[in-house]
Amino acid sequence: MNKEMDIKLQTDASSDHDVQIGNFAIDPAREKKLLWKLDLCICPLVMLIFLVAYLDRSNLGNAAVAGMPEDLGLVGNELGNAVSLFYATYVFFEIPFSMLLKKLRPNRLIAALIIGFSVSIIGAGFIKNVAGLYVTRLLLGVFESGLFPCLTVLLTTFYKREEQAQRISYLFVSAALSGGFGGLLAFGLIRLDGVSGLQGWRWLFIVEGLMTAVVGIATFFLLPNDFETAYFLNEEDRILMRLRLQQSTRYVETEEFDIKEVWKTLRDPKTWLTSFNQICVNICSFGFSTFLPTIIKGFGYDSVKTQLLTVPVYIWASAFYLVIANLSDRVRMRAVFMTPLCLVSAVGYAMLLGVDVHARGPLYFATYVCVTGYGYSIFATPIFREHGLIIIRSIYATVGLGVSWNANSHSGYYKRAMAVGVQQSIGNCAGLIVSQFSASRGTLEPGHWTDIVSRQAKSTSLR
């Protein structure tokens, strides 16, 4: 067959550079070209989807510094409660959506979820009181819940295990970029304050919601369901994809749902260990994405400058994260990065807690210890103590590697989908915890003690 010969499916001897699979060989050059095509046609869309999702999830912080609490008459910790309600529905629906992905087809399910949370966020632009805020956050949690597990499972069907950490890292890079892009977008949109009688924060919700709706429509037409039907692959590519699947499969996967796969996942200790790891690192990360603008404003900056100050650290985070993800895939190891980085990170937080607030030099050095400790991406989160100081910390390092590790550890489509769903449901319960540590005037020391304990617990579980 000519097509088979073109991609060097050889039934006799293969070259030293070919990867042998049974009686066939994969040409590395042809495989590299295929990977380039997959990355070009899948990854940008996946990144765009997750970017708008994180924009819609975290714009509550931007709205908060633009006057939303005052306009809605929020009191006490009602803003933190709104964050908690998001995660209340978010963690409940992650498993069902991840298990329904194949049956409902990725392009349909994911597009429907995107349209759903776009409508929710547009609705947030017209709320009148705290009750309306709570309802929109509940709905946002429902529709966003299926996005991350579904996209993760979808990526594992196109890429081999040793290729997945870098591709899954693109989701976290999108989350980081959303912070920078969201800050710039908020900078412009809050200047629409008063246009058509709407406050600037309302325009923030409405415009971002409309942007999300456009992405949802594009997803329906552009997101591939599997490599057999992907519009950008030719027959040669599909033959090679089948061989890659055969090469990386350690377990015969079934196309039909089997309850035995679910029970295998629930009985597997790896499921619960990775879930415990996930909640530990998520405790360290979730407060940032929602409350960073609020805390930076506490330094005395106006709303416009606050939005801009959130941008540079997110860009730095994205670049650093990609480097470690690439290294992890190259050496095909996860724990070797995760364990020591957790411990170093805890040391950094200890320094931030122990160093005098006036010693800005040592405190600034401690930020680099935190960066080294997480080793994956860099985030800015301030300690607001007396004078205040922006601390740079990374929070996506072990988060991203942990997700990849979990996906790599389960063979069989539904077992893997269930494992990812369980991990994310349990891990995202962290949102219910950190939302009560809302950024307000005073010390954030309890949050940093929580970070230290979480990091130590995770590093211990990885040993």
One Martini backbone bead per residue (centre of mass of N, CA, C, O) as a GRO file, in nm:
protein
  463
    1MET     BB    1   0.094   0.037   0.026
    2ASN     BB    2   0.166   0.362  -0.034
    3LYS     BB    3   0.091   0.505   0.228
    4GLU     BB    4   0.251   0.319   0.410
    5MET     BB    5   0.525   0.376   0.277
    6ASP     BB    6   0.533   0.685   0.331
    7ILE     BB    7   0.533   0.609   0.663
    8LYS     BB    8   0.697   0.350   0.716
    9LEU     BB    9   0.545   0.061   0.695
   10GLN     BB   10   0.732  -0.204   0.792
   11THR     BB   11   0.773  -0.566   0.749
   12ASP     BB   12   1.063  -0.544   0.796
   13ALA     BB   13   1.326  -0.379   0.821
   14SER     BB   14   1.441  -0.127   1.028
   15SER     BB   15   1.562   0.145   1.123
   16ASP     BB   16   1.735   0.291   1.384
   17HIS     BB   17   1.510   0.540   1.387
   18ASP     BB   18   1.287   0.352   1.432
   19VAL     BB   19   0.974   0.256   1.567
   20GLN     BB   20   0.886  -0.045   1.696
   21ILE     BB   21   0.568  -0.226   1.602
   22GLY     BB   22   0.601  -0.512   1.567
   23ASN     BB   23   0.590  -0.505   1.207
   24PHE     BB   24   0.631  -0.199   1.260
   25ALA     BB   25   0.725   0.147   1.168
   26ILE     BB   26   0.822   0.468   1.289
   27ASP     BB   27   0.881   0.771   1.160
   28PRO     BB   28   1.007   1.040   1.319
   29ALA     BB   29   0.960   1.258   1.102
   30ARG     BB   30   0.658   1.196   1.058
   31GLU     BB   31   0.576   1.233   1.355
   32LYS     BB   32   0.663   1.527   1.384
   33LYS     BB   33   0.465   1.633   1.171
   34LEU     BB   34   0.211   1.540   1.318
   35LEU     BB   35   0.253   1.702   1.579
   36TRP     BB   36   0.243   1.975   1.444
   37LYS     BB   37  -0.050   1.946   1.351
   38LEU     BB   38  -0.180   1.905   1.625
   39ASP     BB   39  -0.076   2.167   1.758
   40LEU     BB   40  -0.207   2.363   1.546
   41CYS     BB   41  -0.524   2.247   1.566
   42ILE     BB   42  -0.565   2.212   1.891
   43CYS     BB   43  -0.414   2.396   2.104
   44PRO     BB   44  -0.523   2.685   2.043
   45LEU     BB   45  -0.819   2.617   2.106
   46VAL     BB   46  -0.783   2.510   2.393
   47MET     BB   47  -0.657   2.770   2.502
   48LEU     BB   48  -0.895   2.958   2.437
   49ILE     BB   49  -1.105   2.816   2.607
   50PHE     BB   50  -0.951   2.845   2.884
   51LEU     BB   51  -0.918   3.148   2.883
   52VAL     BB   52  -1.222   3.230   2.891
   53ALA     BB   53  -1.288   3.071   3.144
   54TYR     BB   54  -1.090   3.228   3.334
   55LEU     BB   55  -1.204   3.502   3.285
   56ASP     BB   56  -1.493   3.438   3.398
   57ARG     BB   57  -1.396   3.340   3.681
   58SER     BB   58  -1.185   3.599   3.763
   59ASN     BB   59  -1.353   3.878   3.718
   60LEU     BB   60  -1.443   3.935   4.008
   61GLY     BB   61  -1.188   4.087   4.096
   62ASN     BB   62  -1.211   4.320   3.892
   63ALA     BB   63  -1.497   4.408   3.982
   64ALA     BB   64  -1.429   4.474   4.278
   65VAL     BB   65  -1.229   4.722   4.202
   66ALA     BB   66  -1.481   4.865   4.024
   67GLY     BB   67  -1.749   4.862   4.244
   68MET     BB   68  -1.948   4.621   4.297
   69PRO     BB   69  -1.995   4.604   4.607
   70GLU     BB   70  -2.124   4.887   4.628
   71ASP     BB   71  -2.356   4.853   4.416
   72LEU     BB   72  -2.471   4.580   4.573
   73GLY     BB   73  -2.420   4.582   4.890
   74LEU     BB   74  -2.184   4.440   5.011
   75VAL     BB   75  -2.117   4.227   5.295
   76GLY     BB   76  -1.865   4.111   5.434
   77ASN     BB   77  -1.833   3.772   5.284
   78GLU     BB   78  -1.997   3.773   5.007
   79LEU     BB   79  -1.770   3.740   4.803
   80GLY     BB   80  -1.665   3.469   4.912
   81ASN     BB   81  -1.935   3.320   4.879
   82ALA     BB   82  -1.942   3.335   4.571
   83VAL     BB   83  -1.698   3.152   4.535
   84SER     BB   84  -1.809   2.903   4.682
   85LEU     BB   85  -2.054   2.854   4.491
   86PHE     BB   86  -1.895   2.781   4.246
   87TYR     BB   87  -1.762   2.517   4.377
   88ALA     BB   88  -2.017   2.363   4.456
   89THR     BB   89  -2.087   2.293   4.149
   90TYR     BB   90  -1.818   2.219   4.023
   91VAL     BB   91  -1.754   1.948   4.185
   92PHE     BB   92  -2.023   1.791   4.108
   93PHE     BB   93  -1.992   1.794   3.764
   94GLU     BB   94  -1.721   1.668   3.667
   95ILE     BB   95  -1.774   1.364   3.643
   96PRO     BB   96  -2.020   1.352   3.452
   97PHE     BB   97  -1.885   1.501   3.211
   98SER     BB   98  -1.640   1.309   3.169
   99MET     BB   99  -1.830   1.054   3.110
  100LEU     BB  100  -1.996   1.205   2.859
  101LEU     BB  101  -1.802   1.283   2.630
  102LYS     BB  102  -1.822   1.048   2.422
  103LYS     BB  103  -2.133   1.033   2.386
  104LEU     BB  104  -2.170   1.359   2.316
  105ARG     BB  105  -1.926   1.480   2.218
  106PRO     BB  106  -1.693   1.722   2.235
  107ASN     BB  107  -1.803   1.955   2.051
  108ARG     BB  108  -2.083   1.964   2.189
  109LEU     BB  109  -2.029   1.976   2.493
  110ILE     BB  110  -1.820   2.207   2.507
  111ALA     BB  111  -1.991   2.417   2.358
  112ALA     BB  112  -2.229   2.415   2.559
  113LEU     BB  113  -2.067   2.506   2.805
  114ILE     BB  114  -1.972   2.776   2.692
  115ILE     BB  115  -2.249   2.898   2.641
  116GLY     BB  116  -2.346   2.875   2.932
  117PHE     BB  117  -2.120   3.064   3.067
  118SER     BB  118  -2.177   3.311   2.891
  119VAL     BB  119  -2.464   3.366   2.988
  120SER     BB  120  -2.392   3.395   3.288
  121ILE     BB  121  -2.193   3.641   3.256
  122ILE     BB  122  -2.392   3.831   3.123
  123GLY     BB  123  -2.595   3.829   3.359
  124ALA     BB  124  -2.393   3.968   3.562
  125GLY     BB  125  -2.439   4.258   3.418
  126PHE     BB  126  -2.764   4.262   3.556
  127ILE     BB  127  -2.739   4.272   3.843
  128LYS     BB  128  -2.878   4.394   4.178
  129ASN     BB  129  -2.769   4.166   4.379
  130VAL     BB  130  -2.656   3.906   4.568
  131ALA     BB  131  -2.846   3.694   4.450
  132GLY     BB  132  -2.756   3.725   4.156
  133LEU     BB  133  -2.463   3.651   4.206
  134TYR     BB  134  -2.512   3.364   4.312
  135VAL     BB  135  -2.653   3.246   4.063
  136THR     BB  136  -2.427   3.295   3.852
  137ARG     BB  137  -2.211   3.126   4.005
  138LEU     BB  138  -2.355   2.858   4.000
  139LEU     BB  139  -2.377   2.836   3.688
  140LEU     BB  140  -2.077   2.863   3.628
  141GLY     BB  141  -1.996   2.601   3.774
  142VAL     BB  142  -2.149   2.403   3.600
  143PHE     BB  143  -2.022   2.477   3.310
  144GLU     BB  144  -1.708   2.468   3.397
  145SER     BB  145  -1.662   2.179   3.518
  146GLY     BB  146  -1.613   2.013   3.233
  147LEU     BB  147  -1.366   2.138   3.091
  148PHE     BB  148  -1.100   2.024   3.206
  149PRO     BB  149  -1.154   1.715   3.196
  150CYS     BB  150  -1.229   1.707   2.892
  151LEU     BB  151  -0.965   1.825   2.775
  152THR     BB  152  -0.774   1.621   2.899
  153VAL     BB  153  -0.894   1.365   2.774
  154LEU     BB  154  -0.870   1.455   2.481
  155LEU     BB  155  -0.557   1.479   2.474
  156THR     BB  156  -0.503   1.170   2.543
  157THR     BB  157  -0.615   1.076   2.246
  158PHE     BB  158  -0.359   1.223   2.080
  159TYR     BB  159  -0.142   1.161   2.306
  160LYS     BB  160   0.123   1.057   2.449
  161ARG     BB  161   0.250   1.035   2.756
  162GLU     BB  162   0.528   1.195   2.678
  163GLU     BB  163   0.327   1.449   2.560
  164GLN     BB  164   0.116   1.560   2.782
  165ALA     BB  165   0.236   1.773   2.976
  166GLN     BB  166   0.273   1.998   2.768
  167ARG     BB  167  -0.027   2.012   2.674
  168ILE     BB  168  -0.155   2.055   2.955
  169SER     BB  169   0.007   2.315   3.012
  170TYR     BB  170  -0.163   2.500   2.824
  171LEU     BB  171  -0.393   2.541   3.024
  172PHE     BB  172  -0.221   2.694   3.239
  173VAL     BB  173  -0.122   2.914   3.054
  174SER     BB  174  -0.402   3.027   2.999
  175ALA     BB  175  -0.458   3.107   3.290
  176ALA     BB  176  -0.225   3.306   3.305
  177LEU     BB  177  -0.299   3.482   3.055
  178SER     BB  178  -0.576   3.572   3.163
  179GLY     BB  179  -0.464   3.767   3.368
  180GLY     BB  180  -0.330   3.962   3.171
  181PHE     BB  181  -0.570   4.002   2.977
  182GLY     BB  182  -0.776   4.081   3.197
  183GLY     BB  183  -0.633   4.338   3.286
  184LEU     BB  184  -0.647   4.485   3.013
  185LEU     BB  185  -0.950   4.463   2.972
  186ALA     BB  186  -1.032   4.605   3.232
  187PHE     BB  187  -0.889   4.871   3.175
  188GLY     BB  188  -1.089   4.937   2.936
  189LEU     BB  189  -1.387   4.870   3.042
  190ILE     BB  190  -1.404   5.060   3.298
  191ARG     BB  191  -1.418   5.318   3.100
  192LEU     BB  192  -1.738   5.261   3.042
  193ASP     BB  193  -1.842   5.422   3.258
  194GLY     BB  194  -2.187   5.515   3.186
  195VAL     BB  195  -2.252   5.359   2.949
  196SER     BB  196  -2.581   5.317   2.916
  197GLY     BB  197  -2.591   5.320   3.244
  198LEU     BB  198  -2.325   5.152   3.299
  199GLN     BB  199  -2.102   5.001   3.464
  200GLY     BB  200  -1.788   4.886   3.415
  201TRP     BB  201  -1.829   4.596   3.537
  202ARG     BB  202  -2.060   4.522   3.345
  203TRP     BB  203  -1.898   4.536   3.081
  204LEU     BB  204  -1.706   4.313   3.155
  205PHE     BB  205  -1.913   4.083   3.151
  206ILE     BB  206  -2.045   4.124   2.873
  207VAL     BB  207  -1.798   4.114   2.683
  208GLU     BB  208  -1.680   3.843   2.782
  209GLY     BB  209  -1.935   3.680   2.715
  210LEU     BB  210  -1.936   3.733   2.408
  211MET     BB  211  -1.661   3.612   2.350
  212THR     BB  212  -1.732   3.328   2.450
  213ALA     BB  213  -1.957   3.265   2.245
  214VAL     BB  214  -1.774   3.262   1.998
  215VAL     BB  215  -1.601   3.024   2.095
  216GLY     BB  216  -1.831   2.818   2.110
  217ILE     BB  217  -1.898   2.814   1.809
  218ALA     BB  218  -1.614   2.735   1.709
  219THR     BB  219  -1.597   2.464   1.860
  220PHE     BB  220  -1.814   2.306   1.705
  221PHE     BB  221  -1.639   2.321   1.424
  222LEU     BB  222  -1.315   2.262   1.530
  223LEU     BB  223  -1.345   2.035   1.728
  224PRO     BB  224  -1.225   1.731   1.773
  225ASN     BB  225  -1.323   1.403   1.861
  226ASP     BB  226  -1.111   1.246   1.673
  227PHE     BB  227  -0.876   1.111   1.456
  228GLU     BB  228  -1.082   0.975   1.251
  229THR     BB  229  -1.247   1.280   1.212
  230ALA     BB  230  -1.034   1.474   1.158
  231TYR     BB  231  -1.002   1.732   0.926
  232PHE     BB  232  -0.662   1.756   0.933
  233LEU     BB  233  -0.652   1.451   0.856
  234ASN     BB  234  -0.520   1.203   0.685
  235GLU     BB  235  -0.471   0.878   0.614
  236GLU     BB  236  -0.178   0.870   0.702
  237ASP     BB  237  -0.225   0.992   0.982
  238ARG     BB  238  -0.418   0.769   1.086
  239ILE     BB  239  -0.223   0.537   1.071
  240LEU     BB  240  -0.021   0.662   1.269
  241MET     BB  241  -0.217   0.692   1.507
  242ARG     BB  242  -0.270   0.390   1.544
  243LEU     BB  243   0.025   0.320   1.612
  244ARG     BB  244   0.052   0.505   1.855
  245LEU     BB  245  -0.169   0.371   2.017
  246GLN     BB  246  -0.037   0.091   2.026
  247GLN     BB  247   0.226   0.185   2.167
  248SER     BB  248   0.069   0.326   2.435
  249THR     BB  249  -0.095   0.072   2.496
  250ARG     BB  250  -0.180  -0.127   2.807
  251TYR     BB  251  -0.494  -0.129   2.734
  252VAL     BB  252  -0.799  -0.229   2.646
  253GLU     BB  253  -1.020  -0.027   2.482
  254THR     BB  254  -1.349   0.088   2.518
  255GLU     BB  255  -1.632   0.238   2.366
  256GLU     BB  256  -1.795   0.137   2.604
  257PHE     BB  257  -1.959   0.155   2.879
  258ASP     BB  258  -1.812   0.048   3.204
  259ILE     BB  259  -1.855  -0.009   3.537
  260LYS     BB  260  -1.579  -0.141   3.590
  261GLU     BB  261  -1.409   0.113   3.542
  262VAL     BB  262  -1.511   0.268   3.786
  263TRP     BB  263  -1.425   0.064   4.008
  264LYS     BB  264  -1.126   0.066   3.943
  265THR     BB  265  -1.082   0.358   4.019
  266LEU     BB  266  -1.194   0.348   4.320
  267ARG     BB  267  -0.971   0.111   4.395
  268ASP     BB  268  -0.744   0.306   4.325
  269PRO     BB  269  -0.496   0.464   4.498
  270LYS     BB  270  -0.414   0.681   4.285
  271THR     BB  271  -0.672   0.845   4.290
  272TRP     BB  272  -0.644   0.948   4.594
  273LEU     BB  273  -0.360   1.061   4.588
  274THR     BB  274  -0.400   1.273   4.359
  275SER     BB  275  -0.633   1.419   4.504
  276PHE     BB  276  -0.475   1.509   4.751
  277ASN     BB  277  -0.264   1.667   4.596
  278GLN     BB  278  -0.461   1.867   4.459
  279ILE     BB  279  -0.575   2.012   4.713
  280CYS     BB  280  -0.307   2.122   4.813
  281VAL     BB  281  -0.234   2.302   4.560
  282ASN     BB  282  -0.506   2.457   4.536
  283ILE     BB  283  -0.487   2.617   4.795
  284CYS     BB  284  -0.243   2.791   4.674
  285SER     BB  285  -0.408   2.907   4.402
  286PHE     BB  286  -0.707   3.023   4.410
  287GLY     BB  287  -0.684   3.303   4.550
  288PHE     BB  288  -0.536   3.452   4.328
  289SER     BB  289  -0.737   3.464   4.078
  290THR     BB  290  -0.949   3.642   4.250
  291PHE     BB  291  -0.774   3.849   4.471
  292LEU     BB  292  -0.536   4.013   4.354
  293PRO     BB  293  -0.661   4.293   4.284
  294THR     BB  294  -0.756   4.357   4.573
  295ILE     BB  295  -0.476   4.355   4.708
  296ILE     BB  296  -0.327   4.564   4.533
  297LYS     BB  297  -0.519   4.795   4.607
  298GLY     BB  298  -0.418   4.796   4.912
  299PHE     BB  299  -0.153   4.972   4.835
  300GLY     BB  300  -0.304   5.243   4.678
  301TYR     BB  301  -0.423   5.185   4.414
  302ASP     BB  302  -0.592   5.222   4.152
  303SER     BB  303  -0.792   5.047   3.942
  304VAL     BB  304  -0.626   5.077   3.683
  305LYS     BB  305  -0.340   5.003   3.793
  306THR     BB  306  -0.414   4.730   3.907
  307GLN     BB  307  -0.470   4.586   3.641
  308LEU     BB  308  -0.177   4.622   3.526
  309LEU     BB  309  -0.016   4.472   3.765
  310THR     BB  310  -0.119   4.174   3.671
  311VAL     BB  311   0.040   4.112   3.401
  312PRO     BB  312   0.355   4.033   3.412
  313VAL     BB  313   0.340   3.770   3.592
  314TYR     BB  314   0.182   3.597   3.388
  315ILE     BB  315   0.390   3.590   3.165
  316TRP     BB  316   0.612   3.458   3.331
  317ALA     BB  317   0.455   3.205   3.403
  318SER     BB  318   0.425   3.082   3.122
  319ALA     BB  319   0.724   3.040   3.043
  320PHE     BB  320   0.817   2.866   3.288
  321TYR     BB  321   0.615   2.634   3.260
  322LEU     BB  322   0.704   2.521   2.982
  323VAL     BB  323   0.984   2.424   3.062
  324ILE     BB  324   0.904   2.204   3.273
  325ALA     BB  325   0.715   2.040   3.096
  326ASN     BB  326   0.929   1.961   2.889
  327LEU     BB  327   1.120   1.814   3.086
  328SER     BB  328   0.919   1.602   3.187
  329ASP     BB  329   0.882   1.466   2.908
  330ARG     BB  330   1.177   1.396   2.844
  331VAL     BB  331   1.216   1.213   3.121
  332ARG     BB  332   0.946   1.081   3.217
  333MET     BB  333   0.883   1.269   3.483
  334ARG     BB  334   0.735   1.397   3.796
  335ALA     BB  335   0.834   1.366   4.099
  336VAL     BB  336   1.124   1.489   4.058
  337PHE     BB  337   0.985   1.778   4.061
  338MET     BB  338   0.766   1.794   4.289
  339THR     BB  339   0.895   1.728   4.565
  340PRO     BB  340   1.127   1.945   4.600
  341LEU     BB  341   0.946   2.197   4.531
  342CYS     BB  342   0.764   2.186   4.777
  343LEU     BB  343   0.986   2.229   4.994
  344VAL     BB  344   1.102   2.496   4.893
  345SER     BB  345   0.838   2.652   4.913
  346ALA     BB  346   0.807   2.631   5.220
  347VAL     BB  347   1.059   2.797   5.281
  348GLY     BB  348   0.961   3.058   5.152
  349TYR     BB  349   0.717   3.099   5.342
  350ALA     BB  350   0.879   3.105   5.605
  351MET     BB  351   1.030   3.364   5.535
  352LEU     BB  352   0.778   3.547   5.502
  353LEU     BB  353   0.693   3.503   5.807
  354GLY     BB  354   0.987   3.569   5.960
  355VAL     BB  355   1.042   3.825   5.826
  356ASP     BB  356   1.068   4.139   5.844
  357VAL     BB  357   0.866   4.383   5.702
  358HIS     BB  358   1.119   4.590   5.656
  359ALA     BB  359   1.283   4.357   5.500
  360ARG     BB  360   1.287   4.372   5.169
  361GLY     BB  361   1.524   4.209   5.069
  362PRO     BB  362   1.462   3.927   5.198
  363LEU     BB  363   1.175   3.915   5.085
  364TYR     BB  364   1.261   3.918   4.791
  365PHE     BB  365   1.427   3.660   4.807
  366ALA     BB  366   1.186   3.476   4.890
  367THR     BB  367   1.047   3.482   4.616
  368TYR     BB  368   1.264   3.297   4.478
  369VAL     BB  369   1.213   3.053   4.653
  370CYS     BB  370   0.923   3.013   4.563
  371VAL     BB  371   0.983   2.980   4.267
  372THR     BB  372   1.170   2.735   4.293
  373GLY     BB  373   0.969   2.552   4.447
  374TYR     BB  374   0.763   2.534   4.209
  375GLY     BB  375   0.897   2.548   3.908
  376TYR     BB  376   0.652   2.641   3.688
  377SER     BB  377   0.513   2.903   3.799
  378ILE     BB  378   0.428   3.256   3.819
  379PHE     BB  379   0.309   3.446   4.093
  380ALA     BB  380   0.120   3.715   4.225
  381THR     BB  381   0.130   3.767   4.582
  382PRO     BB  382   0.030   3.941   4.856
  383ILE     BB  383   0.149   4.075   5.155
  384PHE     BB  384  -0.064   4.230   5.390
  385ARG     BB  385   0.170   4.403   5.591
  386GLU     BB  386   0.137   4.711   5.682
  387HIS     BB  387   0.302   4.777   5.390
  388GLY     BB  388   0.355   4.578   5.187
  389LEU     BB  389   0.410   4.305   4.942
  390ILE     BB  390   0.517   4.162   4.655
  391ILE     BB  391   0.478   3.826   4.592
  392ILE     BB  392   0.642   3.571   4.426
  393ARG     BB  393   0.461   3.296   4.295
  394SER     BB  394   0.412   2.956   4.236
  395ILE     BB  395   0.119   2.726   4.138
  396TYR     BB  396   0.137   2.520   3.871
  397ALA     BB  397   0.338   2.300   3.886
  398THR     BB  398   0.205   2.057   4.051
  399VAL     BB  399  -0.062   2.073   3.917
  400GLY     BB  400   0.014   1.990   3.625
  401LEU     BB  401   0.173   1.730   3.689
  402GLY     BB  402  -0.055   1.584   3.841
  403VAL     BB  403  -0.247   1.558   3.602
  404SER     BB  404  -0.059   1.401   3.415
  405TRP     BB  405  -0.001   1.165   3.603
  406ASN     BB  406  -0.290   1.064   3.625
  407ALA     BB  407  -0.344   1.017   3.320
  408ASN     BB  408  -0.095   0.814   3.286
  409SER     BB  409  -0.205   0.592   3.520
  410HIS     BB  410  -0.459   0.535   3.318
  411SER     BB  411  -0.617   0.275   3.160
  412GLY     BB  412  -0.862   0.352   2.979
  413TYR     BB  413  -1.097   0.568   2.912
  414TYR     BB  414  -1.299   0.554   3.164
  415LYS     BB  415  -1.084   0.541   3.381
  416ARG     BB  416  -0.952   0.810   3.311
  417ALA     BB  417  -1.202   0.991   3.329
  418MET     BB  418  -1.263   0.925   3.625
  419ALA     BB  419  -0.993   1.012   3.749
  420VAL     BB  420  -1.006   1.308   3.661
  421GLY     BB  421  -1.277   1.375   3.795
  422VAL     BB  422  -1.200   1.309   4.087
  423GLN     BB  423  -0.955   1.490   4.116
  424GLN     BB  424  -1.106   1.760   4.052
  425SER     BB  425  -1.329   1.748   4.265
  426ILE     BB  426  -1.144   1.736   4.512
  427GLY     BB  427  -0.944   1.966   4.446
  428ASN     BB  428  -1.180   2.196   4.419
  429CYS     BB  429  -1.249   2.216   4.726
  430ALA     BB  430  -1.047   2.444   4.782
  431GLY     BB  431  -1.243   2.677   4.708
  432LEU     BB  432  -1.408   2.656   4.978
  433ILE     BB  433  -1.166   2.750   5.153
  434VAL     BB  434  -1.022   3.009   5.021
  435SER     BB  435  -1.277   3.196   5.008
  436GLN     BB  436  -1.242   3.260   5.332
  437PHE     BB  437  -0.954   3.412   5.247
  438SER     BB  438  -1.013   3.693   5.194
  439ALA     BB  439  -0.915   3.992   5.077
  440SER     BB  440  -0.805   4.204   5.335
  441ARG     BB  441  -0.753   4.388   5.578
  442GLY     BB  442  -0.449   4.271   5.684
  443THR     BB  443  -0.357   3.957   5.737
  444LEU     BB  444  -0.212   3.657   5.549
  445GLU     BB  445  -0.086   3.434   5.731
  446PRO     BB  446  -0.287   3.195   5.727
  447GLY     BB  447  -0.242   3.136   5.425
  448HIS     BB  448   0.065   3.065   5.449
  449TRP     BB  449   0.035   2.836   5.645
  450THR     BB  450  -0.139   2.670   5.457
  451ASP     BB  451   0.073   2.640   5.235
  452ILE     BB  452   0.284   2.488   5.399
  453VAL     BB  453   0.113   2.244   5.479
  454SER     BB  454   0.036   2.159   5.191
  455ARG     BB  455   0.324   2.111   5.086
  456GLN     BB  456   0.408   1.898   5.293
  457ALA     BB  457   0.184   1.695   5.231
  458LYS     BB  458   0.252   1.649   4.935
  459SER     BB  459   0.551   1.564   4.958
  460THR     BB  460   0.490   1.315   5.133
  461SER     BB  461   0.297   1.165   4.923
  462LEU     BB  462   0.541   1.142   4.696
  463ARG     BB  463   0.753   0.938   4.843
   0.00000   0.00000   0.00000
